[in-house]
């Protein structure tokens, strides 16, 4: 590709990113992790052409995000105190489910000067593998290793056994084990 340039920048200021203007901005599963997502949305708006569009992906509520919920629900069987409320979301803190509530999306985008044109739901297979060992390794890498490190001896082994059994139970006809989730795809334009 000849028309692609990559820049590392603070998402809340975009300092170091050429001023643009840009026709489209994409934010895939990132805004919810920022301490100040409204500042990031304003920074993108300042570099967007008129008319321009922002497309952002955020996760739906925990009950519909299996890649996150399943390993934690299995852990809760063996160490109930290791996992907070599986359905809790805190829109005021950076994290996976900050934008699970479409009303929060509308509010923050409007505060930053955006008009949400639409929010679409999309099923996304996040982890796919034919091997149960890969499922375990993926879950450990994506948050479970930290949670399990704080648990009593034997909990990790019990959790792994449950996860392996669940992986085999979920194995599809094509031999693939999948963890998935519903992502919210937001399409917004300057207001």
N, C-alpha and C positions, 0 to 999 in steps of 0.2 A: 504494500500500500504506500502510495506516495503522498496522500493527503491526510496523514495521521501524525500528530505530535502528542507525546505524553509529557505531562508536567506533574510534579509533586507540589502540592500546595495545601495550606490550611483551608479546609472547606468553608470556614466561616468568613474568610476574607478573599479567598482566591488570589492572594498576592503572589505574583510570579506567573500567573496565567495571563496570556495576552488578552487585551480588553475586548476583543471581538469586533463586531457583534456576531453572535452565534444564532443559528436558526433553531437548534434543538439542544436541550440539555437532558441528560439521563442521570438518574440517581437510583441505583439498584441496591436495595437493602443496606443503605448507609445512613440516611437521615436520622433514623431512630436511635442511632448510637452516638450522635453528636450531643455535646453539652448544650449547644445553642443552635438547634436546627433552623430557627427563624432567621438568625444571622446568615446562615448558609443559603437559605432560600432568597434572602435579599441580595446576597452577593451574586447569585446566579441571575437574578432578575436584572441587575445592573449591566450584565454582559450580553443579555439576550436581544436579538433583533426584534423589530416590530413588523409583522406579527411573528411571534415565536412561541415555542411550546416546551414545557417541561414534562417529562414522563418519569415518574418515580414509583418504585415498588417497595411495599411495606407488608409485613406479615399480618394476617388476620388474627383473631383471638386464639388463645392457646388451644382450645378444644378442637380447632380445625388445623392445627399445625403439628402434625404427627411426629415429624423429625425432632421436635423439641419436647413434646409432651410424653411420648411413649417411654423413652429411657428414664425420665424422671418419675413417671407413674410406677415403673418397675422398681426403682430405688425406694420409693415410698413404702413399698411392701415390706422392706427389710430394715429401713431406717426412716421412719416417718418424720422425724425432726430434721432430716437432712434436706428436705425439700419443702419450700414454703408452699402456700396455696397454689395448686397447679393452674388454677384459672385466674389468678390475680394478675392484674396489669396496673402499672403506675405510669400514666401519661406524663407525669412531671419529671420522670427520671429516664436517663438514657437506657435503652434496652430493646430487646427483640420486639416487644409488644407496645411500645410507646404510641404507635399509630394504628393499633388494632381497632380503635373506635373511629369510624368515618367522620363523626362530628368533630373530633380532635383534628383530623386532617383538614377539614373545612376551616376550622378556626385558625389554626397556625398558618395555613397557606394564605388566608385572607389577611391576617396580621402582617404578613410579609409582602403583600401586594399582588397576590395571585388570585385568580378565579378558577376554582376546580370545575372543569368541564364535565368530567365523568370519573367514576371509580368503578373499575371492572374487577371481577374476581377471576383468578386463574389458578388451576391446579398445577403444582410444580413438583416433579419427582426430584428431590434434593440429593438423596443418596441412593445409588443403585449398584448392586454387586451380586455376583453369583456365590460369593463366599461369606459364610457367617462370621469368620474372623475379621473380614473387612468391615462388617457392620459394627462389631464391637470396637475395633480400632477407630472408626469414624466417630462413634458416639463418645469415646474417651477423649478424642481430640477436640470435639465441639462441646465442651463444658462439663462432661461427666467425670473426667479425670480429676478435676479440681473438687467436685462434690464428693467423689468417692474417697479421696485422700483424707478427708475429715471424718470418715466413718470408722466404726469399730471393726476390729479384725473379723474376717469372714464375710462381711457385707459385700465387698467387691466380687468375691467368688459366687455368692448367691445371686447377685445382680447379673453377672455375666451369664450364669446358667439360665436365668429367666429370659435374658435378651436373646441368647442363642435359640432357645425353644420358640420364642416369639418370632424370630427371624425365619426359622424353618416353617412355622405355621403360616407365615405371610408369603412364602416363596410362591411366585406366580408360575403359571404354566410354562412360561419361557425360561424358567429356572432362576429368574432374577428376584432378589429381595429389594424392596423399595421402602424408603421413608420419604414422605411427601408433606405437602402443606398447601394451604390456600394463601396465595399472595394477593394483595390489593394493588392493582395497577392504577395509578392516579395520572390523569392527563389534565394539565393546568396551563393557563395562559395568563399573561399580564392583565390585571384588572383595570 
